[in-house]
Amino acid sequence: MTPITYLIQNKERIPINTLGAQSSSFGMVAPLESSQTNIVQLFIPDVAAITNIRLALIDSGGIVFGNSTFGVDTRGFIDQNVIPESFFQGVSDKTENSPYNIQVNNLNRLSSVYMYLNVNVPIGQEFIAGTVRYQWLFDYA
Amino acid sequence: MKRWEMKDENGNEVTEDDINWSLVQDRAISLKLNNDGQIITLPNNMEYIQGKTASAFLGSEKIQIESRFLGFKLGKSIVKVRVNEKTNDISIEVENDPNHISDSK
């Protein structure tokens, strides 16, 4: 089974794996500024179905976690203008039972809906590009 | 060896190594989880489910199995027995069946 995370750019789905990125890159962001919003989608091509999809923030990339720092929103459609108004409430311990995992609906049998992610860098914090990391969790049969 | 094992109404025994679950799930009259020799057996003649919970880092092409579960539908609920892949801890979960159709009118 090969999970694919698509990064949506200009309404095109680009497998993030092909970008050589092990983490989601938001570029350089100055204190008190918000990063660009990355739109991502999980796709599992070779199973009967996936259910119970969750997304977790597992590494805050050197930023001290704040409850309005890591934006996350969900849509069933692509809109490059969406800016997340919800936020991760904590950094997950990478377990399936973490209370900080975000529940994600299916768009179809094998795909999640679109997840909108950004980072709001607090004052005085240094943001190191490419170090924020997320994890998918899902059930399959 | 970790795998589900089932028996159908004709007495045929098949396992995860033999066939895709979706092709046999409607014929199962018994279902077990073989967890490295530890056998977890569900009651016979139920409507069964089974699956795995996996994780994948965003951007990675690899998955890791976190746990395996099997279960059955019971009224408005689904009863699941889950085995943690690393620790072998067993837990029982009862959740609402999202596909249950109420009898009341």
gemmi code that builds the backbone of each chain (N, CA, C; Angstrom):
import gemmi

chains = {
    "A": [
        ("MET", (0.843, -1.185, 0.000), (0.000, 0.000, 0.000), (0.884, 1.242, 0.000)),
        ("THR", (0.562, 2.153, -0.890), (1.360, 3.373, -1.004), (0.474, 4.590, -0.785)),
        ("PRO", (0.565, 5.208, 0.365), (-0.239, 6.411, 0.578), (0.317, 7.577, -0.232)),
        ("ILE", (-0.575, 8.369, -0.762), (-0.153, 9.553, -1.512), (-0.793, 10.773, -0.862)),
        ("THR", (0.038, 11.755, -0.541), (-0.499, 13.040, -0.118), (-0.368, 13.995, -1.282)),
        ("TYR", (-1.508, 14.494, -1.737), (-1.477, 15.478, -2.818), (-1.349, 16.876, -2.226)),
        ("LEU", (-0.500, 17.673, -2.830), (-0.454, 19.100, -2.557), (-1.185, 19.775, -3.699)),
        ("ILE", (-2.176, 20.574, -3.364), (-3.000, 21.192, -4.402), (-2.415, 22.557, -4.738)),
        ("GLN", (-1.965, 22.717, -5.957), (-1.426, 23.997, -6.411), (-2.064, 24.332, -7.750)),
        ("ASN", (-2.683, 25.509, -7.807), (-3.361, 25.934, -9.044), (-4.332, 24.866, -9.533)),
        ("LYS", (-5.042, 24.283, -8.577), (-6.072, 23.266, -8.829), (-5.506, 21.973, -9.428)),
        ("GLU", (-4.192, 21.827, -9.387), (-3.576, 20.575, -9.802), (-3.133, 19.801, -8.579)),
        ("ARG", (-3.276, 18.478, -8.656), (-2.850, 17.625, -7.546), (-1.435, 17.141, -7.812)),
        ("ILE", (-0.518, 17.543, -6.965), (0.870, 17.132, -7.124), (1.217, 16.216, -5.956)),
        ("PRO", (1.613, 14.967, -6.227), (2.015, 14.097, -5.101), (3.177, 14.733, -4.349)),
        ("ILE", (2.983, 14.978, -3.087), (3.982, 15.718, -2.316), (5.282, 14.919, -2.237)),
        ("ASN", (5.184, 13.587, -2.371), (6.379, 12.748, -2.343), (7.354, 13.159, -3.437)),
        ("THR", (6.799, 13.548, -4.584), (7.656, 13.876, -5.716), (8.386, 15.195, -5.509)),
        ("LEU", (7.971, 15.944, -4.513), (8.654, 17.203, -4.216), (9.864, 16.975, -3.321)),
        ("GLY", (10.057, 15.722, -2.912), (11.191, 15.413, -2.048), (11.027, 15.980, -0.654)),
        ("ALA", (9.797, 16.222, -0.269), (9.553, 16.857, 1.029), (9.094, 15.818, 2.038)),
        ("GLN", (9.798, 15.684, 3.122), (9.362, 14.815, 4.202), (8.455, 15.573, 5.163)),
        ("SER", (8.407, 16.851, 5.009), (7.525, 17.646, 5.851), (6.875, 18.698, 4.969)),
        ("SER", (5.834, 19.281, 5.490), (5.142, 20.294, 4.712), (5.902, 21.600, 4.798)),
        ("SER", (6.230, 22.153, 3.674), (7.038, 23.376, 3.650), (6.143, 24.584, 3.449)),
        ("PHE", (6.267, 25.540, 4.338), (5.470, 26.755, 4.237), (6.323, 27.946, 3.801)),
        ("GLY", (7.585, 27.712, 3.502), (8.462, 28.814, 3.162), (8.879, 29.583, 4.412)),
        ("MET", (9.607, 30.643, 4.221), (10.061, 31.446, 5.357), (8.942, 32.379, 5.796)),
        ("VAL", (8.750, 32.464, 7.092), (7.684, 33.303, 7.618), (8.232, 34.134, 8.770)),
        ("ALA", (7.998, 35.420, 8.703), (8.491, 36.321, 9.745), (7.565, 36.291, 10.956)),
        ("PRO", (8.077, 36.679, 12.118), (7.227, 36.757, 13.304), (6.002, 37.631, 13.051)),
        ("LEU", (4.902, 37.208, 13.599), (3.608, 37.889, 13.508), (2.990, 37.809, 12.108)),
        ("GLU", (3.580, 37.013, 11.249), (2.990, 36.829, 9.927), (2.433, 35.409, 9.797)),
        ("SER", (1.546, 35.258, 8.835), (0.994, 33.931, 8.538), (1.645, 33.388, 7.279)),
        ("SER", (1.845, 32.105, 7.295), (2.422, 31.459, 6.112), (1.388, 31.387, 5.001)),
        ("GLN", (1.814, 30.956, 3.844), (0.866, 30.583, 2.803), (0.042, 29.406, 3.318)),
        ("THR", (-1.110, 29.208, 2.725), (-1.924, 28.052, 3.105), (-1.627, 26.907, 2.151)),
        ("ASN", (-1.273, 25.777, 2.711), (-1.082, 24.574, 1.915), (-2.368, 23.755, 1.929)),
        ("ILE", (-2.791, 23.316, 0.768), (-3.967, 22.444, 0.670), (-3.471, 21.035, 0.367)),
        ("VAL", (-3.828, 20.093, 1.227), (-3.355, 18.719, 1.038), (-4.536, 17.757, 1.094)),
        ("GLN", (-4.334, 16.600, 0.518), (-5.378, 15.576, 0.470), (-4.716, 14.204, 0.519)),
        ("LEU", (-5.279, 13.316, 1.318), (-4.771, 11.943, 1.392), (-5.491, 11.069, 0.379)),
        ("PHE", (-4.745, 10.244, -0.307), (-5.316, 9.301, -1.271), (-4.611, 7.955, -1.095)),
        ("ILE", (-5.400, 6.894, -0.892), (-4.844, 5.546, -0.760), (-5.380, 4.728, -1.927)),
        ("PRO", (-4.549, 4.429, -2.908), (-5.072, 3.892, -4.162), (-5.405, 2.408, -4.171)),
        ("ASP", (-4.837, 1.614, -3.289), (-4.922, 0.173, -3.502), (-5.559, -0.568, -2.335)),
        ("VAL", (-6.640, -0.018, -1.794), (-7.410, -0.703, -0.761), (-8.889, -0.614, -1.131)),
        ("ALA", (-9.727, -1.373, -0.413), (-11.156, -1.334, -0.703), (-11.749, 0.018, -0.324)),
        ("ALA", (-11.331, 0.531, 0.836), (-11.838, 1.818, 1.302), (-11.012, 2.263, 2.503)),
        ("ILE", (-10.980, 3.556, 2.715), (-10.406, 4.080, 3.959), (-11.515, 4.783, 4.728)),
        ("THR", (-11.437, 4.706, 6.030), (-12.423, 5.360, 6.902), (-11.686, 5.940, 8.098)),
        ("ASN", (-12.422, 6.695, 8.905), (-11.887, 7.200, 10.172), (-10.534, 7.908, 9.970)),
        ("ILE", (-10.495, 8.802, 9.007), (-9.246, 9.508, 8.690), (-9.003, 10.596, 9.745)),
        ("ARG", (-7.762, 10.706, 10.162), (-7.376, 11.751, 11.112), (-6.057, 12.392, 10.660)),
        ("LEU", (-5.863, 13.620, 11.074), (-4.614, 14.315, 10.768), (-4.063, 14.857, 12.085)),
        ("ALA", (-2.769, 14.670, 12.284), (-2.134, 15.103, 13.528), (-0.948, 16.000, 13.217)),
        ("LEU", (-0.776, 17.008, 14.041), (0.462, 17.798, 14.042), (1.431, 17.074, 14.968)),
        ("ILE", (2.570, 16.658, 14.442), (3.478, 15.863, 15.282), (4.804, 16.557, 15.560)),
        ("ASP", (5.086, 17.650, 14.865), (6.319, 18.403, 15.143), (6.044, 19.867, 14.813)),
        ("SER", (6.223, 20.713, 15.789), (5.892, 22.129, 15.590), (7.043, 22.907, 14.952)),
        ("GLY", (8.083, 22.211, 14.546), (9.146, 22.846, 13.789), (9.924, 23.916, 14.547)),
        ("GLY", (10.060, 23.736, 15.827), (10.847, 24.673, 16.616), (10.046, 25.842, 17.171)),
        ("ILE", (8.795, 25.917, 16.782), (7.943, 26.988, 17.306), (7.275, 26.501, 18.589)),
        ("VAL", (7.308, 27.328, 19.608), (6.591, 26.985, 20.836), (5.102, 26.954, 20.511)),
        ("PHE", (4.454, 25.848, 20.851), (3.067, 25.661, 20.445), (2.155, 26.694, 21.083)),
        ("GLY", (1.289, 27.261, 20.279), (0.243, 28.140, 20.783), (-1.075, 27.717, 20.197)),
        ("ASN", (-2.176, 28.002, 20.886), (-3.455, 27.458, 20.417), (-4.061, 28.214, 19.235)),
        ("SER", (-3.340, 29.178, 18.688), (-3.782, 29.778, 17.424), (-2.605, 29.877, 16.451)),
        ("THR", (-1.699, 28.934, 16.568), (-0.473, 28.968, 15.753), (-0.595, 28.106, 14.501)),
        ("PHE", (-1.140, 26.910, 14.666), (-1.153, 25.963, 13.543), (-2.580, 25.819, 13.010)),
        ("GLY", (-2.833, 26.542, 11.933), (-4.174, 26.558, 11.364), (-4.504, 25.269, 10.651)),
        ("VAL", (-5.754, 24.866, 10.780), (-6.229, 23.662, 10.075), (-7.709, 23.838, 9.785)),
        ("ASP", (-8.058, 23.641, 8.554), (-9.462, 23.744, 8.176), (-9.740, 22.671, 7.133)),
        ("THR", (-10.990, 22.418, 6.882), (-11.344, 21.319, 5.987), (-12.460, 21.765, 5.060)),
        ("ARG", (-12.356, 21.366, 3.798), (-13.380, 21.697, 2.807), (-13.545, 20.512, 1.850)),
        ("GLY", (-14.699, 20.416, 1.257), (-14.920, 19.403, 0.235), (-14.586, 19.912, -1.156)),
        ("PHE", (-14.007, 21.110, -1.217), (-13.678, 21.708, -2.510), (-12.366, 22.466, -2.380)),
        ("ILE", (-11.840, 22.873, -3.529), (-10.568, 23.596, -3.557), (-10.846, 25.090, -3.690)),
        ("ASP", (-10.290, 25.850, -2.782), (-10.412, 27.306, -2.836), (-9.107, 27.891, -2.312)),
        ("GLN", (-8.312, 28.409, -3.211), (-6.988, 28.917, -2.818), (-7.087, 30.105, -1.879)),
        ("ASN", (-8.278, 30.669, -1.718), (-8.419, 31.860, -0.880), (-8.780, 31.548, 0.574)),
        ("VAL", (-9.002, 30.290, 0.862), (-9.379, 29.925, 2.235), (-8.187, 30.120, 3.176)),
        ("ILE", (-8.430, 30.781, 4.281), (-7.428, 30.903, 5.340), (-7.994, 30.193, 6.572)),
        ("PRO", (-7.277, 29.219, 7.099), (-7.836, 28.452, 8.225), (-8.230, 29.341, 9.409)),
        ("GLU", (-9.407, 29.024, 9.959), (-9.878, 29.740, 11.146), (-9.947, 28.821, 12.360)),
        ("SER", (-9.597, 27.550, 12.148), (-9.495, 26.612, 13.263), (-8.030, 26.234, 13.427)),
        ("PHE", (-7.715, 25.672, 14.600), (-6.306, 25.443, 14.896), (-6.111, 24.102, 15.602)),
        ("PHE", (-4.951, 23.510, 15.370), (-4.590, 22.347, 16.176), (-4.517, 22.775, 17.640)),
        ("GLN", (-5.034, 21.928, 18.505), (-5.074, 22.256, 19.934), (-3.921, 21.638, 20.707)),
        ("GLY", (-3.026, 20.979, 20.007), (-1.871, 20.408, 20.682), (-1.049, 19.593, 19.706)),
        ("VAL", (0.141, 19.245, 20.140), (1.022, 18.414, 19.325), (0.771, 16.960, 19.713)),
        ("SER", (0.465, 16.150, 18.721), (0.128, 14.745, 18.973), (1.362, 13.959, 19.397)),
        ("ASP", (1.125, 12.933, 20.199), (2.209, 12.020, 20.575), (2.354, 10.890, 19.543)),
        ("LYS", (1.771, 11.078, 18.388), (1.853, 10.147, 17.248), (1.025, 8.882, 17.452)),
        ("THR", (0.211, 8.832, 18.473), (-0.623, 7.655, 18.671), (-2.014, 7.894, 18.105)),
        ("GLU", (-2.696, 6.787, 17.799), (-4.025, 6.919, 17.218), (-5.041, 7.461, 18.213)),
        ("ASN", (-4.720, 7.410, 19.500), (-5.664, 7.882, 20.511), (-5.384, 9.303, 20.994)),
        ("SER", (-4.449, 9.990, 20.374), (-4.150, 11.344, 20.822), (-5.395, 12.236, 20.712)),
        ("PRO", (-5.686, 13.012, 21.760), (-6.849, 13.906, 21.698), (-6.644, 15.056, 20.715)),
        ("TYR", (-5.431, 15.217, 20.240), (-5.140, 16.332, 19.334), (-5.256, 15.952, 17.863)),
        ("ASN", (-5.584, 14.692, 17.588), (-5.824, 14.301, 16.206), (-7.103, 14.973, 15.703)),
        ("ILE", (-7.056, 15.450, 14.483), (-8.219, 16.096, 13.871), (-8.959, 15.073, 13.017)),
        ("GLN", (-10.251, 14.935, 13.241), (-11.048, 14.012, 12.432), (-11.276, 14.602, 11.039)),
        ("VAL", (-11.101, 13.789, 10.024), (-11.175, 14.253, 8.636), (-12.204, 13.418, 7.885)),
        ("ASN", (-13.131, 14.052, 7.208), (-14.129, 13.309, 6.449), (-13.544, 12.760, 5.147)),
        ("ASN", (-14.247, 11.789, 4.603), (-13.892, 11.278, 3.266), (-14.494, 12.184, 2.199)),
        ("LEU", (-13.744, 12.370, 1.121), (-14.325, 12.983, -0.067), (-14.956, 11.895, -0.928)),
        ("ASN", (-14.281, 10.753, -0.963), (-14.826, 9.566, -1.609), (-14.207, 8.344, -0.927)),
        ("ARG", (-14.405, 7.197, -1.503), (-14.010, 5.940, -0.851), (-12.526, 5.882, -0.510)),
        ("LEU", (-11.695, 6.497, -1.326), (-10.247, 6.358, -1.171), (-9.541, 7.667, -0.829)),
        ("SER", (-10.289, 8.751, -0.704), (-9.651, 10.064, -0.513), (-10.263, 10.805, 0.660)),
        ("SER", (-9.422, 11.625, 1.277), (-9.921, 12.553, 2.286), (-10.451, 13.801, 1.592)),
        ("VAL", (-11.177, 14.597, 2.351), (-11.483, 15.941, 1.859), (-10.189, 16.752, 1.838)),
        ("TYR", (-10.275, 18.005, 1.425), (-9.086, 18.854, 1.332), (-8.807, 19.500, 2.693)),
        ("MET", (-7.553, 19.418, 3.100), (-7.149, 20.004, 4.374), (-6.350, 21.278, 4.095)),
        ("TYR", (-6.716, 22.338, 4.758), (-6.055, 23.633, 4.595), (-5.179, 23.873, 5.830)),
        ("LEU", (-3.896, 24.046, 5.606), (-2.940, 24.147, 6.714), (-2.113, 25.425, 6.573)),
        ("ASN", (-1.907, 26.108, 7.673), (-0.960, 27.218, 7.659), (-0.316, 27.354, 9.036)),
        ("VAL", (0.637, 28.284, 9.119), (1.336, 28.544, 10.380), (1.334, 30.050, 10.632)),
        ("ASN", (0.918, 30.417, 11.835), (0.966, 31.821, 12.249), (2.123, 31.952, 13.238)),
        ("VAL", (3.162, 32.626, 12.840), (4.376, 32.649, 13.646), (4.252, 33.695, 14.758)),
        ("PRO", (4.367, 33.263, 16.004), (4.246, 34.214, 17.117), (5.426, 35.192, 17.153)),
        ("ILE", (5.237, 36.293, 17.831), (6.292, 37.290, 17.953), (7.482, 36.685, 18.712)),
        ("GLY", (8.640, 37.007, 18.222), (9.854, 36.545, 18.900), (10.236, 35.118, 18.618)),
        ("GLN", (9.456, 34.433, 17.762), (9.754, 33.025, 17.484), (10.466, 32.892, 16.139)),
        ("GLU", (11.345, 31.930, 16.092), (12.051, 31.688, 14.844), (11.413, 30.499, 14.139)),
        ("PHE", (11.050, 30.695, 12.878), (10.417, 29.624, 12.123), (11.423, 29.028, 11.161)),
        ("ILE", (11.626, 27.741, 11.263), (12.567, 27.067, 10.366), (11.756, 26.355, 9.297)),
        ("ALA", (11.905, 26.806, 8.087), (11.073, 26.293, 6.999), (11.249, 24.783, 6.830)),
        ("GLY", (10.147, 24.116, 6.572), (10.205, 22.703, 6.231), (10.292, 21.757, 7.407)),
        ("THR", (10.133, 22.252, 8.611), (10.301, 21.365, 9.756), (8.989, 21.032, 10.462)),
        ("VAL", (7.906, 21.670, 10.063), (6.612, 21.319, 10.638), (6.178, 19.989, 10.030)),
        ("ARG", (5.759, 19.073, 10.869), (5.435, 17.743, 10.355), (4.039, 17.304, 10.806)),
        ("TYR", (3.386, 16.611, 9.897), (2.035, 16.118, 10.142), (1.995, 14.610, 9.879)),
        ("GLN", (0.977, 13.987, 10.430), (0.817, 12.541, 10.266), (-0.649, 12.229, 9.976)),
        ("TRP", (-0.871, 11.369, 9.006), (-2.209, 10.846, 8.740), (-2.430, 9.577, 9.554)),
        ("LEU", (-3.650, 9.360, 9.963), (-4.069, 8.072, 10.518), (-5.370, 7.694, 9.822)),
        ("PHE", (-5.548, 6.437, 9.537), (-6.763, 6.007, 8.850), (-6.969, 4.507, 9.052)),
        ("ASP", (-8.220, 4.102, 8.923), (-8.557, 2.679, 8.950), (-8.726, 2.194, 7.520)),
        ("TYR", (-8.362, 0.956, 7.282), (-8.600, 0.377, 5.969), (-8.852, -1.122, 6.116)),
        ("ALA", (-9.477, -1.690, 5.092), (-9.740, -3.129, 5.114), (-9.287, -3.748, 3.809)),
    ],
    "B": [
        ("MET", (3.039, -14.212, 12.918), (2.024, -14.118, 11.874), (0.789, -13.409, 12.434)),
        ("LYS", (0.429, -12.351, 11.791), (-0.756, -11.605, 12.205), (-1.714, -11.577, 11.021)),
        ("ARG", (-2.901, -12.121, 11.192), (-3.852, -12.134, 10.075), (-5.246, -12.498, 10.582)),
        ("TRP", (-6.256, -12.093, 9.810), (-7.602, -12.574, 10.108), (-7.805, -13.946, 9.450)),
        ("GLU", (-8.654, -14.753, 10.064), (-8.966, -16.082, 9.546), (-10.477, -16.290, 9.645)),
        ("MET", (-11.094, -16.737, 8.589), (-12.559, -16.890, 8.609), (-12.979, -18.239, 8.049)),
        ("LYS", (-14.211, -18.575, 8.353), (-14.810, -19.791, 7.794), (-16.129, -19.385, 7.160)),
        ("ASP", (-16.434, -19.953, 5.978), (-17.703, -19.607, 5.335), (-18.753, -20.684, 5.572)),
        ("GLU", (-19.934, -20.473, 5.011), (-21.061, -21.366, 5.289), (-20.838, -22.783, 4.758)),
        ("ASN", (-19.888, -22.941, 3.843), (-19.575, -24.273, 3.318), (-18.421, -24.936, 4.062)),
        ("GLY", (-17.964, -24.296, 5.097), (-16.878, -24.877, 5.878), (-15.490, -24.539, 5.350)),
        ("ASN", (-15.437, -23.749, 4.300), (-14.135, -23.374, 3.749), (-13.448, -22.364, 4.676)),
        ("GLU", (-12.165, -22.599, 4.916), (-11.407, -21.677, 5.755), (-10.458, -20.877, 4.872)),
        ("VAL", (-10.532, -19.597, 4.977), (-9.617, -18.730, 4.220), (-9.035, -17.691, 5.182)),
        ("THR", (-7.901, -17.155, 4.798), (-7.216, -16.186, 5.653), (-6.848, -14.952, 4.826)),
        ("GLU", (-6.319, -14.001, 5.541), (-5.869, -12.760, 4.923), (-4.814, -13.021, 3.845)),
        ("ASP", (-4.083, -14.114, 3.998), (-3.037, -14.429, 3.021), (-3.613, -14.961, 1.703)),
        ("ASP", (-4.900, -15.378, 1.753), (-5.483, -16.042, 0.591), (-6.275, -15.109, -0.315)),
        ("ILE", (-6.973, -14.154, 0.291), (-7.990, -13.444, -0.487), (-8.267, -12.074, 0.142)),
        ("ASN", (-8.802, -11.207, -0.678), (-9.201, -9.890, -0.194), (-10.491, -9.992, 0.624)),
        ("TRP", (-10.512, -9.314, 1.747), (-11.656, -9.366, 2.656), (-12.975, -9.013, 1.963)),
        ("SER", (-12.954, -8.038, 1.108), (-14.197, -7.567, 0.496), (-14.855, -8.657, -0.351)),
        ("LEU", (-14.090, -9.654, -0.766), (-14.640, -10.728, -1.595), (-15.298, -11.821, -0.771)),
        ("VAL", (-15.052, -11.851, 0.520), (-15.572, -12.961, 1.330), (-16.366, -12.504, 2.553)),
        ("GLN", (-16.371, -11.244, 2.839), (-16.951, -10.797, 4.107), (-18.423, -11.165, 4.248)),
        ("ASP", (-19.156, -11.187, 3.136), (-20.583, -11.506, 3.215), (-20.842, -12.987, 3.447)),
        ("ARG", (-19.825, -13.815, 3.281), (-20.005, -15.264, 3.445), (-19.487, -15.787, 4.778)),
        ("ALA", (-18.898, -14.910, 5.573), (-18.246, -15.371, 6.808), (-19.280, -15.783, 7.861)),
        ("ILE", (-19.062, -16.961, 8.447), (-19.902, -17.374, 9.582), (-19.084, -17.427, 10.872)),
        ("SER", (-17.752, -17.315, 10.740), (-16.913, -17.171, 11.930), (-15.688, -16.369, 11.546)),
        ("LEU", (-15.145, -15.657, 12.528), (-13.987, -14.801, 12.245), (-13.060, -14.798, 13.456)),
        ("LYS", (-11.781, -14.939, 13.152), (-10.756, -14.929, 14.203), (-9.656, -13.958, 13.806)),
        ("LEU", (-8.911, -13.503, 14.808), (-7.663, -12.787, 14.553), (-6.535, -13.615, 15.139)),
        ("ASN", (-5.618, -14.000, 14.271), (-4.423, -14.717, 14.718), (-3.333, -13.680, 14.940)),
        ("ASN", (-2.990, -13.456, 16.196), (-2.004, -12.436, 16.541), (-0.736, -13.140, 17.039)),
        ("ASP", (0.055, -13.593, 16.094), (1.275, -14.341, 16.427), (0.964, -15.542, 17.318)),
        ("GLY", (-0.103, -16.256, 16.976), (-0.447, -17.469, 17.712), (-1.499, -17.254, 18.779)),
        ("GLN", (-1.690, -16.033, 19.189), (-2.775, -15.735, 20.126), (-4.045, -15.574, 19.297)),
        ("ILE", (-5.039, -16.418, 19.554), (-6.241, -16.427, 18.723), (-7.371, -15.695, 19.439)),
        ("ILE", (-7.911, -14.714, 18.779), (-9.074, -13.993, 19.292), (-10.255, -14.384, 18.428)),
        ("THR", (-11.272, -14.958, 19.040), (-12.399, -15.510, 18.289), (-13.671, -14.741, 18.609)),
        ("LEU", (-14.392, -14.356, 17.583), (-15.671, -13.668, 17.770), (-16.808, -14.692, 17.792)),
        ("PRO", (-17.972, -14.315, 18.315), (-19.127, -15.220, 18.259), (-19.455, -15.585, 16.808)),
        ("ASN", (-19.993, -16.781, 16.622), (-20.332, -17.241, 15.267), (-21.573, -16.541, 14.729)),
        ("ASN", (-21.706, -16.608, 13.435), (-22.916, -16.164, 12.722), (-23.296, -14.718, 13.004)),
        ("MET", (-22.322, -13.842, 12.903), (-22.575, -12.412, 13.061), (-22.245, -11.713, 11.743)),
        ("GLU", (-22.596, -10.441, 11.676), (-22.176, -9.623, 10.533), (-20.849, -8.970, 10.911)),
        ("TYR", (-19.787, -9.389, 10.237), (-18.441, -9.054, 10.708), (-17.836, -7.857, 9.975)),
        ("ILE", (-16.894, -7.236, 10.678), (-16.016, -6.257, 10.054), (-14.586, -6.597, 10.482)),
        ("GLN", (-13.643, -6.114, 9.745), (-12.251, -6.201, 10.170), (-11.485, -5.108, 9.460)),
        ("GLY", (-10.355, -4.756, 10.002), (-9.533, -3.741, 9.351), (-8.280, -3.459, 10.142)),
        ("LYS", (-7.576, -2.458, 9.684), (-6.348, -2.030, 10.350), (-6.373, -0.525, 10.452)),
        ("THR", (-5.727, -0.017, 11.485), (-5.477, 1.409, 11.563), (-4.006, 1.628, 11.245)),
        ("ALA", (-3.766, 2.520, 10.280), (-2.391, 2.772, 9.843), (-2.074, 4.247, 9.994)),
        ("SER", (-0.782, 4.539, 10.021), (-0.342, 5.933, 10.040), (0.671, 6.131, 8.925)),
        ("ALA", (0.748, 7.365, 8.463), (1.738, 7.724, 7.440), (2.098, 9.181, 7.642)),
        ("PHE", (3.379, 9.478, 7.633), (3.770, 10.874, 7.711), (3.367, 11.568, 6.425)),
        ("LEU", (2.900, 12.778, 6.570), (2.499, 13.538, 5.392), (3.704, 13.665, 4.462)),
        ("GLY", (3.555, 13.146, 3.260), (4.648, 13.206, 2.307), (5.429, 11.917, 2.191)),
        ("SER", (5.169, 10.974, 3.089), (5.892, 9.710, 3.043), (5.111, 8.686, 2.233)),
        ("GLU", (5.812, 7.757, 1.623), (5.150, 6.694, 0.871), (5.018, 5.423, 1.701)),
        ("LYS", (5.401, 5.490, 2.961), (5.349, 4.294, 3.804), (4.246, 4.434, 4.847)),
        ("ILE", (3.630, 3.310, 5.140), (2.663, 3.295, 6.222), (3.190, 2.432, 7.358)),
        ("GLN", (2.621, 2.649, 8.515), (2.914, 1.786, 9.661), (1.585, 1.339, 10.232)),
        ("ILE", (1.434, 0.034, 10.425), (0.206, -0.460, 11.044), (0.263, -0.157, 12.536)),
        ("GLU", (-0.743, 0.538, 13.032), (-0.817, 0.886, 14.452), (-1.586, -0.180, 15.229)),
        ("SER", (-2.639, -0.681, 14.629), (-3.444, -1.701, 15.309), (-4.284, -2.446, 14.286)),
        ("ARG", (-4.762, -3.606, 14.693), (-5.687, -4.401, 13.876), (-6.954, -4.593, 14.691)),
        ("PHE", (-8.070, -4.651, 13.982), (-9.314, -4.866, 14.715), (-10.212, -5.800, 13.937)),
        ("LEU", (-11.050, -6.503, 14.674), (-12.162, -7.207, 14.068), (-13.361, -6.983, 14.955)),
        ("GLY", (-14.541, -7.180, 14.388), (-15.728, -6.876, 15.169), (-16.979, -7.384, 14.492)),
        ("PHE", (-18.088, -7.052, 15.116), (-19.377, -7.481, 14.556), (-20.442, -6.463, 14.922)),
        ("LYS", (-21.498, -6.491, 14.126), (-22.611, -5.580, 14.371), (-23.560, -6.206, 15.384)),
        ("LEU", (-24.008, -5.388, 16.314), (-24.894, -5.864, 17.373), (-25.934, -4.777, 17.607)),
        ("GLY", (-27.138, -4.994, 17.050), (-28.173, -3.975, 17.162), (-27.725, -2.693, 16.486)),
        ("LYS", (-27.749, -1.614, 17.249), (-27.367, -0.321, 16.695), (-25.877, -0.057, 16.847)),
        ("SER", (-25.164, -1.055, 17.341), (-23.752, -0.836, 17.677), (-22.830, -1.737, 16.873)),
        ("ILE", (-21.569, -1.349, 16.872), (-20.509, -2.202, 16.361), (-19.559, -2.472, 17.515)),
        ("VAL", (-19.309, -3.732, 17.786), (-18.372, -4.124, 18.831), (-17.051, -4.483, 18.158)),
        ("LYS", (-15.989, -3.819, 18.587), (-14.675, -4.070, 17.983), (-13.708, -4.594, 19.037)),
        ("VAL", (-12.894, -5.546, 18.636), (-11.761, -5.964, 19.458), (-10.507, -5.494, 18.724)),
        ("ARG", (-9.717, -4.692, 19.404), (-8.554, -4.082, 18.759), (-7.270, -4.569, 19.426)),
        ("VAL", (-6.267, -4.866, 18.629), (-4.973, -5.305, 19.151), (-3.897, -4.331, 18.691)),
        ("ASN", (-3.223, -3.709, 19.640), (-2.135, -2.793, 19.327), (-0.986, -3.556, 18.688)),
        ("GLU", (-0.517, -3.056, 17.573), (0.489, -3.788, 16.803), (1.822, -3.904, 17.549)),
        ("LYS", (2.177, -2.876, 18.321), (3.473, -2.892, 19.013), (3.404, -3.598, 20.358)),
        ("THR", (2.369, -3.274, 21.133), (2.324, -3.746, 22.517), (1.512, -5.021, 22.679)),
        ("ASN", (0.676, -5.344, 21.664), (-0.266, -6.471, 21.730), (-1.365, -6.251, 22.761)),
        ("ASP", (-1.475, -5.048, 23.288), (-2.581, -4.740, 24.190), (-3.905, -4.905, 23.448)),
        ("ILE", (-4.890, -5.465, 24.138), (-6.203, -5.706, 23.542), (-7.219, -4.774, 24.185)),
        ("SER", (-8.021, -4.139, 23.369), (-9.082, -3.290, 23.906), (-10.386, -3.615, 23.194)),
        ("ILE", (-11.489, -3.354, 23.870), (-12.805, -3.566, 23.288), (-13.485, -2.216, 23.140)),
        ("GLU", (-14.024, -1.969, 21.963), (-14.671, -0.697, 21.670), (-16.112, -0.962, 21.241)),
        ("VAL", (-17.008, -0.123, 21.677), (-18.395, -0.196, 21.231), (-18.749, 1.167, 20.647)),
        ("GLU", (-19.149, 1.169, 19.401), (-19.496, 2.430, 18.756), (-20.833, 2.304, 18.047)),
        ("ASN", (-21.440, 3.432, 17.785), (-22.686, 3.422, 17.029), (-22.419, 2.967, 15.603)),
        ("ASP", (-23.347, 2.184, 15.079), (-23.243, 1.740, 13.686), (-23.813, 2.836, 12.787)),
        ("PRO", (-22.980, 3.497, 12.009), (-23.498, 4.604, 11.187), (-24.456, 4.135, 10.098)),
        ("ASN", (-24.443, 2.844, 9.797), (-25.303, 2.320, 8.737), (-26.570, 1.662, 9.270)),
        ("HIS", (-26.756, 1.734, 10.596), (-27.924, 1.069, 11.171), (-29.200, 1.797, 10.753)),
        ("ILE", (-30.182, 1.003, 10.347), (-31.491, 1.570, 9.982), (-32.456, 1.258, 11.115)),
        ("SER", (-33.023, 2.314, 11.693), (-33.908, 2.132, 12.823), (-35.198, 1.432, 12.416)),
        ("ASP", (-35.739, 0.571, 13.298), (-37.010, -0.108, 13.051), (-38.211, 0.774, 13.350)),
        ("SER", (-37.978, 1.792, 14.186), (-39.119, 2.614, 14.618), (-39.601, 3.503, 13.485)),
        ("LYS", (-40.912, 3.775, 13.504), (-41.491, 4.630, 12.462), (-42.169, 5.816, 13.101)),
    ],
}
model = gemmi.Model(1)
for chain_id, residues in chains.items():
    chain = gemmi.Chain(chain_id)
    for i, (resn, *xyz) in enumerate(residues, 1):
        res = gemmi.Residue()
        res.name, res.seqid = resn, gemmi.SeqId(i, " ")
        for name, pos in zip(("N", "CA", "C"), xyz):
            atom = gemmi.Atom()
            atom.name, atom.element = name, gemmi.Element(name[0])
            atom.pos, atom.b_iso = gemmi.Position(*pos), 0.0
            res.add_atom(atom)
        chain.add_residue(res)
    model.add_chain(chain)
structure = gemmi.Structure()
structure.add_model(model)
structure.setup_entities()
